[in-house]
């Protein structure tokens, strides 16, 4: 999976539409192999991003969990600590 796509489920506050859109864009870029599509492919690229974003939002809205929501700042701190340990920074 693309490293830039982050978990969006079960956070307080919930994922924003911008976060969903960014994840969809990263997914379509990864699958298509193009960071920026050609002019001939731009419309198809944009439709794919919109479709993936809609499906992602539908999924997030339908998911249920009994786990308490995670705190974004705490999770970010954990990720930084893992990166520091992994890369020795």
mmCIF file as gemmi writes it, N, C-alpha and C atoms, coordinates in Angstrom:
data_model
loop_
_atom_site.group_PDB
_atom_site.id
_atom_site.type_symbol
_atom_site.label_atom_id
_atom_site.label_alt_id
_atom_site.label_comp_id
_atom_site.label_asym_id
_atom_site.label_entity_id
_atom_site.label_seq_id
_atom_site.pdbx_PDB_ins_code
_atom_site.Cartn_x
_atom_site.Cartn_y
_atom_site.Cartn_z
_atom_site.occupancy
_atom_site.B_iso_or_equiv
_atom_site.pdbx_formal_charge
_atom_site.auth_seq_id
_atom_site.auth_asym_id
_atom_site.pdbx_PDB_model_num
ATOM 1 N N . UNK Axp A 1 ? 0.841 -1.18 0 1 0 ? 1 A 1
ATOM 2 C CA . UNK Axp A 1 ? 0 0 0 1 0 ? 1 A 1
ATOM 3 C C . UNK Axp A 1 ? 0.883 1.239 0 1 0 ? 1 A 1
ATOM 4 N N . UNK Axp A 2 ? 0.376 2.268 -0.577 1 0 ? 2 A 1
ATOM 5 C CA . UNK Axp A 2 ? 1.119 3.527 -0.663 1 0 ? 2 A 1
ATOM 6 C C . UNK Axp A 2 ? 1.349 4.074 0.745 1 0 ? 2 A 1
ATOM 7 N N . UNK Axp A 3 ? 2.568 4.468 1.033 1 0 ? 3 A 1
ATOM 8 C CA . UNK Axp A 3 ? 2.88 4.96 2.376 1 0 ? 3 A 1
ATOM 9 C C . UNK Axp A 3 ? 2.195 6.276 2.689 1 0 ? 3 A 1
ATOM 10 N N . UNK Axp A 4 ? 1.775 7.02 1.68 1 0 ? 4 A 1
ATOM 11 C CA . UNK Axp A 4 ? 1.144 8.315 1.92 1 0 ? 4 A 1
ATOM 12 C C . UNK Axp A 4 ? -0.335 8.205 2.254 1 0 ? 4 A 1
ATOM 13 N N . UNK Axp A 5 ? -0.915 7.035 2.063 1 0 ? 5 A 1
ATOM 14 C CA . UNK Axp A 5 ? -2.32 6.852 2.411 1 0 ? 5 A 1
ATOM 15 C C . UNK Axp A 5 ? -2.38 6.46 3.88 1 0 ? 5 A 1
ATOM 16 N N . UNK Axp A 6 ? -3.09 7.234 4.665 1 0 ? 6 A 1
ATOM 17 C CA . UNK Axp A 6 ? -3.171 7.019 6.101 1 0 ? 6 A 1
ATOM 18 C C . UNK Axp A 6 ? -4.51 6.405 6.488 1 0 ? 6 A 1
ATOM 19 N N . UNK Axp A 7 ? -4.523 5.733 7.634 1 0 ? 7 A 1
ATOM 20 C CA . UNK Axp A 7 ? -5.77 5.206 8.177 1 0 ? 7 A 1
ATOM 21 C C . UNK Axp A 7 ? -6.669 6.394 8.502 1 0 ? 7 A 1
ATOM 22 N N . UNK Axp A 8 ? -7.917 6.302 8.088 1 0 ? 8 A 1
ATOM 23 C CA . UNK Axp A 8 ? -8.861 7.397 8.308 1 0 ? 8 A 1
ATOM 24 C C . UNK Axp A 8 ? -9.989 7.019 9.26 1 0 ? 8 A 1
ATOM 25 N N . UNK Axp A 9 ? -10.109 5.749 9.568 1 0 ? 9 A 1
ATOM 26 C CA . UNK Axp A 9 ? -11.22 5.271 10.399 1 0 ? 9 A 1
ATOM 27 C C . UNK Axp A 9 ? -10.919 5.387 11.887 1 0 ? 9 A 1
ATOM 28 N N . UNK Axp A 10 ? -11.935 5.723 12.638 1 0 ? 10 A 1
ATOM 29 C CA . UNK Axp A 10 ? -11.932 5.724 14.106 1 0 ? 10 A 1
ATOM 30 C C . UNK Axp A 10 ? -10.982 6.757 14.708 1 0 ? 10 A 1
ATOM 31 N N . UNK Axp A 11 ? -11.062 7.978 14.209 1 0 ? 11 A 1
ATOM 32 C CA . UNK Axp A 11 ? -10.316 9.086 14.796 1 0 ? 11 A 1
ATOM 33 C C . UNK Axp A 11 ? -11.281 10.134 15.325 1 0 ? 11 A 1
ATOM 34 N N . UNK Axp A 12 ? -10.853 10.849 16.322 1 0 ? 12 A 1
ATOM 35 C CA . UNK Axp A 12 ? -11.62 11.978 16.834 1 0 ? 12 A 1
ATOM 36 C C . UNK Axp A 12 ? -10.77 13.216 16.619 1 0 ? 12 A 1
ATOM 37 N N . UNK Axp A 13 ? -11.224 14.18 15.887 1 0 ? 13 A 1
ATOM 38 C CA . UNK Axp A 13 ? -12.456 14.224 15.094 1 0 ? 13 A 1
ATOM 39 C C . UNK Axp A 13 ? -12.343 13.335 13.864 1 0 ? 13 A 1
ATOM 40 N N . UNK Axp A 14 ? -13.504 12.981 13.271 1 0 ? 14 A 1
ATOM 41 C CA . UNK Axp A 14 ? -13.5 12.103 12.101 1 0 ? 14 A 1
ATOM 42 C C . UNK Axp A 14 ? -12.724 12.705 10.929 1 0 ? 14 A 1
ATOM 43 N N . UNK Axp A 15 ? -12.371 11.85 9.989 1 0 ? 15 A 1
ATOM 44 C CA . UNK Axp A 15 ? -11.639 12.287 8.797 1 0 ? 15 A 1
ATOM 45 C C . UNK Axp A 15 ? -12.439 13.346 8.05 1 0 ? 15 A 1
ATOM 46 N N . UNK Axp A 16 ? -11.737 14.345 7.571 1 0 ? 16 A 1
ATOM 47 C CA . UNK Axp A 16 ? -12.389 15.405 6.799 1 0 ? 16 A 1
ATOM 48 C C . UNK Axp A 16 ? -12.495 15 5.334 1 0 ? 16 A 1
ATOM 49 N N . UNK Axp A 17 ? -13.309 15.726 4.599 1 0 ? 17 A 1
ATOM 50 C CA . UNK Axp A 17 ? -13.44 15.442 3.17 1 0 ? 17 A 1
ATOM 51 C C . UNK Axp A 17 ? -12.113 15.695 2.455 1 0 ? 17 A 1
ATOM 52 N N . UNK Axp A 18 ? -11.322 16.641 2.948 1 0 ? 18 A 1
ATOM 53 C CA . UNK Axp A 18 ? -9.997 16.892 2.358 1 0 ? 18 A 1
ATOM 54 C C . UNK Axp A 18 ? -9.074 15.688 2.543 1 0 ? 18 A 1
ATOM 55 N N . UNK Axp A 19 ? -9.127 15.049 3.707 1 0 ? 19 A 1
ATOM 56 C CA . UNK Axp A 19 ? -8.299 13.87 3.956 1 0 ? 19 A 1
ATOM 57 C C . UNK Axp A 19 ? -8.736 12.702 3.075 1 0 ? 19 A 1
ATOM 58 N N . UNK Axp A 20 ? -10.041 12.547 2.92 1 0 ? 20 A 1
ATOM 59 C CA . UNK Axp A 20 ? -10.569 11.492 2.053 1 0 ? 20 A 1
ATOM 60 C C . UNK Axp A 20 ? -10.141 11.752 0.612 1 0 ? 20 A 1
ATOM 61 N N . UNK Axp A 21 ? -10.239 12.995 0.168 1 0 ? 21 A 1
ATOM 62 C CA . UNK Axp A 21 ? -9.855 13.367 -1.193 1 0 ? 21 A 1
ATOM 63 C C . UNK Axp A 21 ? -8.354 13.126 -1.41 1 0 ? 21 A 1
ATOM 64 N N . UNK Axp A 22 ? -7.537 13.482 -0.435 1 0 ? 22 A 1
ATOM 65 C CA . UNK Axp A 22 ? -6.09 13.288 -0.554 1 0 ? 22 A 1
ATOM 66 C C . UNK Axp A 22 ? -5.745 11.799 -0.645 1 0 ? 22 A 1
ATOM 67 N N . UNK Axp A 23 ? -6.422 10.969 0.15 1 0 ? 23 A 1
ATOM 68 C CA . UNK Axp A 23 ? -6.179 9.529 0.092 1 0 ? 23 A 1
ATOM 69 C C . UNK Axp A 23 ? -6.595 8.969 -1.266 1 0 ? 23 A 1
ATOM 70 N N . UNK Axp A 24 ? -7.725 9.442 -1.771 1 0 ? 24 A 1
ATOM 71 C CA . UNK Axp A 24 ? -8.195 8.989 -3.087 1 0 ? 24 A 1
ATOM 72 C C . UNK Axp A 24 ? -7.206 9.392 -4.173 1 0 ? 24 A 1
ATOM 73 N N . UNK Axp A 25 ? -6.701 10.598 -4.111 1 0 ? 25 A 1
ATOM 74 C CA . UNK Axp A 25 ? -5.734 11.074 -5.087 1 0 ? 25 A 1
ATOM 75 C C . UNK Axp A 25 ? -4.465 10.222 -5.053 1 0 ? 25 A 1
ATOM 76 N N . UNK Axp A 26 ? -3.966 9.924 -3.86 1 0 ? 26 A 1
ATOM 77 C CA . UNK Axp A 26 ? -2.765 9.104 -3.724 1 0 ? 26 A 1
ATOM 78 C C . UNK Axp A 26 ? -2.997 7.704 -4.28 1 0 ? 26 A 1
ATOM 79 N N . UNK Axp A 27 ? -4.183 7.147 -4.023 1 0 ? 27 A 1
ATOM 80 C CA . UNK Axp A 27 ? -4.503 5.821 -4.521 1 0 ? 27 A 1
ATOM 81 C C . UNK Axp A 27 ? -4.523 5.809 -6.047 1 0 ? 27 A 1
ATOM 82 N N . UNK Axp A 28 ? -5.199 6.761 -6.644 1 0 ? 28 A 1
ATOM 83 C CA . UNK Axp A 28 ? -5.295 6.817 -8.11 1 0 ? 28 A 1
ATOM 84 C C . UNK Axp A 28 ? -3.923 7.067 -8.721 1 0 ? 28 A 1
ATOM 85 N N . UNK Axp A 29 ? -3.116 7.908 -8.11 1 0 ? 29 A 1
ATOM 86 C CA . UNK Axp A 29 ? -1.749 8.12 -8.601 1 0 ? 29 A 1
ATOM 87 C C . UNK Axp A 29 ? -0.958 6.826 -8.577 1 0 ? 29 A 1
ATOM 88 N N . UNK Axp A 30 ? -1.071 6.08 -7.49 1 0 ? 30 A 1
ATOM 89 C CA . UNK Axp A 30 ? -0.33 4.836 -7.351 1 0 ? 30 A 1
ATOM 90 C C . UNK Axp A 30 ? -0.778 3.818 -8.386 1 0 ? 30 A 1
ATOM 91 N N . UNK Axp A 31 ? -2.082 3.641 -8.52 1 0 ? 31 A 1
ATOM 92 C CA . UNK Axp A 31 ? -2.615 2.642 -9.449 1 0 ? 31 A 1
ATOM 93 C C . UNK Axp A 31 ? -2.306 3.011 -10.896 1 0 ? 31 A 1
ATOM 94 N N . UNK Axp A 32 ? -2.414 4.292 -11.226 1 0 ? 32 A 1
ATOM 95 C CA . UNK Axp A 32 ? -2.191 4.72 -12.608 1 0 ? 32 A 1
ATOM 96 C C . UNK Axp A 32 ? -0.71 4.826 -12.948 1 0 ? 32 A 1
ATOM 97 N N . UNK Axp A 33 ? 0.123 4.987 -11.943 1 0 ? 33 A 1
ATOM 98 C CA . UNK Axp A 33 ? 1.547 5.152 -12.179 1 0 ? 33 A 1
ATOM 99 C C . UNK Axp A 33 ? 1.913 6.547 -12.638 1 0 ? 33 A 1
ATOM 100 N N . UNK Axp A 34 ? 0.98 7.488 -12.458 1 0 ? 34 A 1
ATOM 101 C CA . UNK Axp A 34 ? 1.222 8.861 -12.91 1 0 ? 34 A 1
ATOM 102 C C . UNK Axp A 34 ? 0.917 9.839 -11.784 1 0 ? 34 A 1
ATOM 103 N N . UNK Axp A 35 ? 1.898 10.64 -11.421 1 0 ? 35 A 1
ATOM 104 C CA . UNK Axp A 35 ? 1.667 11.673 -10.419 1 0 ? 35 A 1
ATOM 105 C C . UNK Axp A 35 ? 0.831 12.801 -11.002 1 0 ? 35 A 1
ATOM 106 N N . UNK Axp A 36 ? 1.033 13.062 -12.287 1 0 ? 36 A 1
ATOM 107 C CA . UNK Axp A 36 ? 0.254 14.08 -12.982 1 0 ? 36 A 1
ATOM 108 C C . UNK Axp A 36 ? -0.102 13.505 -14.346 1 0 ? 36 A 1
ATOM 109 N N . UNK Axp A 37 ? -1.394 13.284 -14.59 1 0 ? 37 A 1
ATOM 110 C CA . UNK Axp A 37 ? -1.777 12.668 -15.863 1 0 ? 37 A 1
ATOM 111 C C . UNK Axp A 37 ? -1.611 13.63 -17.039 1 0 ? 37 A 1
ATOM 112 N N . UNK Axp A 38 ? -1.511 13.056 -18.208 1 0 ? 38 A 1
ATOM 113 C CA . UNK Axp A 38 ? -1.451 13.88 -19.417 1 0 ? 38 A 1
ATOM 114 C C . UNK Axp A 38 ? -2.808 14.555 -19.625 1 0 ? 38 A 1
ATOM 115 N N . UNK Axp A 39 ? -2.833 15.558 -20.467 1 0 ? 39 A 1
ATOM 116 C CA . UNK Axp A 39 ? -4.085 16.266 -20.756 1 0 ? 39 A 1
ATOM 117 C C . UNK Axp A 39 ? -5.131 15.302 -21.3 1 0 ? 39 A 1
ATOM 118 N N . UNK Axp A 40 ? -4.706 14.324 -22.086 1 0 ? 40 A 1
ATOM 119 C CA . UNK Axp A 40 ? -5.642 13.355 -22.657 1 0 ? 40 A 1
ATOM 120 C C . UNK Axp A 40 ? -6.276 12.464 -21.593 1 0 ? 40 A 1
ATOM 121 N N . UNK Axp A 41 ? -5.584 12.254 -20.48 1 0 ? 41 A 1
ATOM 122 C CA . UNK Axp A 41 ? -6.078 11.374 -19.421 1 0 ? 41 A 1
ATOM 123 C C . UNK Axp A 41 ? -6.642 12.121 -18.215 1 0 ? 41 A 1
ATOM 124 N N . UNK Axp A 42 ? -6.582 13.43 -18.216 1 0 ? 42 A 1
ATOM 125 C CA . UNK Axp A 42 ? -6.987 14.208 -17.046 1 0 ? 42 A 1
ATOM 126 C C . UNK Axp A 42 ? -8.431 13.944 -16.624 1 0 ? 42 A 1
ATOM 127 N N . UNK Axp A 43 ? -9.355 13.895 -17.577 1 0 ? 43 A 1
ATOM 128 C CA . UNK Axp A 43 ? -10.766 13.69 -17.244 1 0 ? 43 A 1
ATOM 129 C C . UNK Axp A 43 ? -10.981 12.322 -16.597 1 0 ? 43 A 1
ATOM 130 N N . UNK Axp A 44 ? -10.365 11.283 -17.148 1 0 ? 44 A 1
ATOM 131 C CA . UNK Axp A 44 ? -10.493 9.943 -16.575 1 0 ? 44 A 1
ATOM 132 C C . UNK Axp A 44 ? -9.882 9.897 -15.181 1 0 ? 44 A 1
ATOM 133 N N . UNK Axp A 45 ? -8.745 10.554 -15.02 1 0 ? 45 A 1
ATOM 134 C CA . UNK Axp A 45 ? -8.059 10.63 -13.73 1 0 ? 45 A 1
ATOM 135 C C . UNK Axp A 45 ? -8.956 11.306 -12.691 1 0 ? 45 A 1
ATOM 136 N N . UNK Axp A 46 ? -9.549 12.441 -13.054 1 0 ? 46 A 1
ATOM 137 C CA . UNK Axp A 46 ? -10.424 13.179 -12.14 1 0 ? 46 A 1
ATOM 138 C C . UNK Axp A 46 ? -11.663 12.367 -11.762 1 0 ? 46 A 1
ATOM 139 N N . UNK Axp A 47 ? -12.246 11.656 -12.741 1 0 ? 47 A 1
ATOM 140 C CA . UNK Axp A 47 ? -13.414 10.808 -12.457 1 0 ? 47 A 1
ATOM 141 C C . UNK Axp A 47 ? -13.038 9.69 -11.492 1 0 ? 47 A 1
ATOM 142 N N . UNK Axp A 48 ? -11.866 9.111 -11.693 1 0 ? 48 A 1
ATOM 143 C CA . UNK Axp A 48 ? -11.412 8.033 -10.812 1 0 ? 48 A 1
ATOM 144 C C . UNK Axp A 48 ? -11.204 8.538 -9.39 1 0 ? 48 A 1
ATOM 145 N N . UNK Axp A 49 ? -10.601 9.703 -9.249 1 0 ? 49 A 1
ATOM 146 C CA . UNK Axp A 49 ? -10.391 10.281 -7.91 1 0 ? 49 A 1
ATOM 147 C C . UNK Axp A 49 ? -11.736 10.52 -7.23 1 0 ? 49 A 1
ATOM 148 N N . UNK Axp A 50 ? -12.687 11.072 -7.957 1 0 ? 50 A 1
ATOM 149 C CA . UNK Axp A 50 ? -14.022 11.336 -7.389 1 0 ? 50 A 1
ATOM 150 C C . UNK Axp A 50 ? -14.711 10.037 -6.981 1 0 ? 50 A 1
ATOM 151 N N . UNK Axp A 51 ? -14.604 9.008 -7.818 1 0 ? 51 A 1
ATOM 152 C CA . UNK Axp A 51 ? -15.242 7.73 -7.506 1 0 ? 51 A 1
ATOM 153 C C . UNK Axp A 51 ? -14.607 7.07 -6.286 1 0 ? 51 A 1
ATOM 154 N N . UNK Axp A 52 ? -13.283 7.1 -6.213 1 0 ? 52 A 1
ATOM 155 C CA . UNK Axp A 52 ? -12.587 6.507 -5.065 1 0 ? 52 A 1
ATOM 156 C C . UNK Axp A 52 ? -12.898 7.289 -3.79 1 0 ? 52 A 1
ATOM 157 N N . UNK Axp A 53 ? -12.946 8.597 -3.875 1 0 ? 53 A 1
ATOM 158 C CA . UNK Axp A 53 ? -13.28 9.421 -2.705 1 0 ? 53 A 1
ATOM 159 C C . UNK Axp A 53 ? -14.7 9.112 -2.221 1 0 ? 53 A 1
ATOM 160 N N . UNK Axp A 54 ? -15.634 8.972 -3.145 1 0 ? 54 A 1
ATOM 161 C CA . UNK Axp A 54 ? -17.018 8.664 -2.767 1 0 ? 54 A 1
ATOM 162 C C . UNK Axp A 54 ? -17.104 7.29 -2.113 1 0 ? 54 A 1
ATOM 163 N N . UNK Axp A 55 ? -16.425 6.311 -2.695 1 0 ? 55 A 1
ATOM 164 C CA . UNK Axp A 55 ? -16.43 4.963 -2.123 1 0 ? 55 A 1
ATOM 165 C C . UNK Axp A 55 ? -15.77 4.95 -0.747 1 0 ? 55 A 1
ATOM 166 N N . UNK Axp A 56 ? -14.696 5.702 -0.601 1 0 ? 56 A 1
ATOM 167 C CA . UNK Axp A 56 ? -14.004 5.784 0.686 1 0 ? 56 A 1
ATOM 168 C C . UNK Axp A 56 ? -14.899 6.404 1.744 1 0 ? 56 A 1
ATOM 169 N N . UNK Axp A 57 ? -15.571 7.498 1.4 1 0 ? 57 A 1
ATOM 170 C CA . UNK Axp A 57 ? -16.462 8.148 2.36 1 0 ? 57 A 1
ATOM 171 C C . UNK Axp A 57 ? -17.618 7.236 2.737 1 0 ? 57 A 1
ATOM 172 N N . UNK Axp A 58 ? -18.159 6.525 1.761 1 0 ? 58 A 1
ATOM 173 C CA . UNK Axp A 58 ? -19.246 5.572 2.029 1 0 ? 58 A 1
ATOM 174 C C . UNK Axp A 58 ? -18.772 4.482 2.982 1 0 ? 58 A 1
ATOM 175 N N . UNK Axp A 59 ? -17.571 3.976 2.752 1 0 ? 59 A 1
ATOM 176 C CA . UNK Axp A 59 ? -17.003 2.962 3.634 1 0 ? 59 A 1
ATOM 177 C C . UNK Axp A 59 ? -16.831 3.5 5.047 1 0 ? 59 A 1
ATOM 178 N N . UNK Axp A 60 ? -16.223 4.665 5.17 1 0 ? 60 A 1
ATOM 179 C CA . UNK Axp A 60 ? -15.994 5.244 6.497 1 0 ? 60 A 1
ATOM 180 C C . UNK Axp A 60 ? -17.304 5.477 7.241 1 0 ? 60 A 1
ATOM 181 N N . UNK Axp A 61 ? -18.337 5.903 6.51 1 0 ? 61 A 1
ATOM 182 C CA . UNK Axp A 61 ? -19.643 6.146 7.131 1 0 ? 61 A 1
ATOM 183 C C . UNK Axp A 61 ? -20.302 4.851 7.595 1 0 ? 61 A 1
ATOM 184 N N . UNK Axp A 62 ? -20.008 3.737 6.923 1 0 ? 62 A 1
ATOM 185 C CA . UNK Axp A 62 ? -20.657 2.463 7.24 1 0 ? 62 A 1
ATOM 186 C C . UNK Axp A 62 ? -19.921 1.659 8.306 1 0 ? 62 A 1
ATOM 187 N N . UNK Axp A 63 ? -18.634 1.914 8.506 1 0 ? 63 A 1
ATOM 188 C CA . UNK Axp A 63 ? -17.855 1.14 9.474 1 0 ? 63 A 1
ATOM 189 C C . UNK Axp A 63 ? -18.304 1.434 10.901 1 0 ? 63 A 1
ATOM 190 N N . UNK Axp A 64 ? -18.354 0.388 11.714 1 0 ? 64 A 1
ATOM 191 C CA . UNK Axp A 64 ? -18.68 0.538 13.13 1 0 ? 64 A 1
ATOM 192 C C . UNK Axp A 64 ? -17.579 -0.125 13.947 1 0 ? 64 A 1
ATOM 193 N N . UNK Axp A 65 ? -17.382 0.376 15.142 1 0 ? 65 A 1
ATOM 194 C CA . UNK Axp A 65 ? -16.373 -0.194 16.029 1 0 ? 65 A 1
ATOM 195 C C . UNK Axp A 65 ? -16.769 0.067 17.467 1 0 ? 65 A 1
ATOM 196 N N . UNK Axp A 66 ? -16.309 -0.79 18.35 1 0 ? 66 A 1
ATOM 197 C CA . UNK Axp A 66 ? -16.538 -0.579 19.773 1 0 ? 66 A 1
ATOM 198 C C . UNK Axp A 66 ? -15.311 0.043 20.432 1 0 ? 66 A 1
ATOM 199 N N . UNK Axp A 67 ? -14.22 0.15 19.672 1 0 ? 67 A 1
ATOM 200 C CA . UNK Axp A 67 ? -12.989 0.741 20.203 1 0 ? 67 A 1
ATOM 201 C C . UNK Axp A 67 ? -13.151 2.25 20.339 1 0 ? 67 A 1
ATOM 202 N N . UNK Axp A 68 ? -12.545 2.815 21.351 1 0 ? 68 A 1
ATOM 203 C CA . UNK Axp A 68 ? -12.624 4.273 21.484 1 0 ? 68 A 1
ATOM 204 C C . UNK Axp A 68 ? -11.859 4.95 20.349 1 0 ? 68 A 1
ATOM 205 N N . UNK Axp A 69 ? -12.305 6.127 19.927 1 0 ? 69 A 1
ATOM 206 C CA . UNK Axp A 69 ? -11.597 6.835 18.844 1 0 ? 69 A 1
ATOM 207 C C . UNK Axp A 69 ? -10.159 7.156 19.24 1 0 ? 69 A 1
ATOM 208 N N . UNK Axp A 70 ? -9.271 7.107 18.254 1 0 ? 70 A 1
ATOM 209 C CA . UNK Axp A 70 ? -7.863 7.421 18.484 1 0 ? 70 A 1
ATOM 210 C C . UNK Axp A 70 ? -7.657 8.929 18.371 1 0 ? 70 A 1
ATOM 211 N N . UNK Axp A 71 ? -6.676 9.408 19.097 1 0 ? 71 A 1
ATOM 212 C CA . UNK Axp A 71 ? -6.319 10.819 19.056 1 0 ? 71 A 1
ATOM 213 C C . UNK Axp A 71 ? -5.257 11.021 17.985 1 0 ? 71 A 1
ATOM 214 N N . UNK Axp A 72 ? -5.487 11.943 17.069 1 0 ? 72 A 1
ATOM 215 C CA . UNK Axp A 72 ? -4.562 12.165 15.954 1 0 ? 72 A 1
ATOM 216 C C . UNK Axp A 72 ? -3.17 12.568 16.429 1 0 ? 72 A 1
ATOM 217 N N . UNK Axp A 73 ? -3.103 13.407 17.433 1 0 ? 73 A 1
ATOM 218 C CA . UNK Axp A 73 ? -1.807 13.888 17.905 1 0 ? 73 A 1
ATOM 219 C C . UNK Axp A 73 ? -1.004 12.764 18.571 1 0 ? 73 A 1
ATOM 220 N N . UNK Axp A 74 ? -1.679 11.921 19.313 1 0 ? 74 A 1
ATOM 221 C CA . UNK Axp A 74 ? -1.003 10.793 19.958 1 0 ? 74 A 1
ATOM 222 C C . UNK Axp A 74 ? -0.485 9.827 18.896 1 0 ? 74 A 1
ATOM 223 N N . UNK Axp A 75 ? -1.302 9.541 17.901 1 0 ? 75 A 1
ATOM 224 C CA . UNK Axp A 75 ? -0.89 8.634 16.828 1 0 ? 75 A 1
ATOM 225 C C . UNK Axp A 75 ? 0.268 9.222 16.022 1 0 ? 75 A 1
ATOM 226 N N . UNK Axp A 76 ? 0.26 10.527 15.791 1 0 ? 76 A 1
ATOM 227 C CA . UNK Axp A 76 ? 1.35 11.181 15.07 1 0 ? 76 A 1
ATOM 228 C C . UNK Axp A 76 ? 2.647 11.092 15.877 1 0 ? 76 A 1
ATOM 229 N N . UNK Axp A 77 ? 2.552 11.271 17.187 1 0 ? 77 A 1
ATOM 230 C CA . UNK Axp A 77 ? 3.736 11.167 18.041 1 0 ? 77 A 1
ATOM 231 C C . UNK Axp A 77 ? 4.302 9.745 18.015 1 0 ? 77 A 1
ATOM 232 N N . UNK Axp A 78 ? 3.418 8.751 18.029 1 0 ? 78 A 1
ATOM 233 C CA . UNK Axp A 78 ? 3.869 7.357 17.944 1 0 ? 78 A 1
ATOM 234 C C . UNK Axp A 78 ? 4.593 7.103 16.617 1 0 ? 78 A 1
ATOM 235 N N . UNK Axp A 79 ? 4.035 7.627 15.538 1 0 ? 79 A 1
ATOM 236 C CA . UNK Axp A 79 ? 4.645 7.441 14.217 1 0 ? 79 A 1
ATOM 237 C C . UNK Axp A 79 ? 6.02 8.099 14.157 1 0 ? 79 A 1
ATOM 238 N N . UNK Axp A 80 ? 6.149 9.284 14.745 1 0 ? 80 A 1
ATOM 239 C CA . UNK Axp A 80 ? 7.446 9.965 14.766 1 0 ? 80 A 1
ATOM 240 C C . UNK Axp A 80 ? 8.461 9.175 15.574 1 0 ? 80 A 1
ATOM 241 N N . UNK Axp A 81 ? 8.023 8.603 16.687 1 0 ? 81 A 1
ATOM 242 C CA . UNK Axp A 81 ? 8.926 7.8 17.508 1 0 ? 81 A 1
ATOM 243 C C . UNK Axp A 81 ? 9.385 6.55 16.758 1 0 ? 81 A 1
ATOM 244 N N . UNK Axp A 82 ? 8.445 5.902 16.034 1 0 ? 82 A 1
ATOM 245 C CA . UNK Axp A 82 ? 8.817 4.727 15.243 1 0 ? 82 A 1
ATOM 246 C C . UNK Axp A 82 ? 9.808 5.108 14.147 1 0 ? 82 A 1
ATOM 247 N N . UNK Axp A 83 ? 9.585 6.247 13.498 1 0 ? 83 A 1
ATOM 248 C CA . UNK Axp A 83 ? 10.481 6.7 12.434 1 0 ? 83 A 1
ATOM 249 C C . UNK Axp A 83 ? 11.866 7.013 13.002 1 0 ? 83 A 1
ATOM 250 N N . UNK Axp A 84 ? 11.904 7.653 14.163 1 0 ? 84 A 1
ATOM 251 C CA . UNK Axp A 84 ? 13.188 7.989 14.783 1 0 ? 84 A 1
ATOM 252 C C . UNK Axp A 84 ? 13.959 6.724 15.119 1 0 ? 84 A 1
ATOM 253 N N . UNK Axp A 85 ? 13.26 5.726 15.621 1 0 ? 85 A 1
ATOM 254 C CA . UNK Axp A 85 ? 13.918 4.462 15.958 1 0 ? 85 A 1
ATOM 255 C C . UNK Axp A 85 ? 14.377 3.737 14.689 1 0 ? 85 A 1
ATOM 256 N N . UNK Axp A 86 ? 13.539 3.774 13.685 1 0 ? 86 A 1
ATOM 257 C CA . UNK Axp A 86 ? 13.846 3.06 12.438 1 0 ? 86 A 1
ATOM 258 C C . UNK Axp A 86 ? 15.008 3.697 11.685 1 0 ? 86 A 1
ATOM 259 N N . UNK Axp A 87 ? 15.016 5.016 11.622 1 0 ? 87 A 1
ATOM 260 C CA . UNK Axp A 87 ? 16.009 5.716 10.83 1 0 ? 87 A 1
ATOM 261 C C . UNK Axp A 87 ? 17.125 6.336 11.673 1 0 ? 87 A 1
ATOM 262 N N . UNK Axp A 88 ? 17.072 6.131 12.996 1 0 ? 88 A 1
ATOM 263 C CA . UNK Axp A 88 ? 18.132 6.597 13.873 1 0 ? 88 A 1
ATOM 264 C C . UNK Axp A 88 ? 18.256 8.095 13.993 1 0 ? 88 A 1
ATOM 265 N N . UNK Axp A 89 ? 17.157 8.777 13.956 1 0 ? 89 A 1
ATOM 266 C CA . UNK Axp A 89 ? 17.193 10.243 14.051 1 0 ? 89 A 1
ATOM 267 C C . UNK Axp A 89 ? 16.841 10.722 15.424 1 0 ? 89 A 1
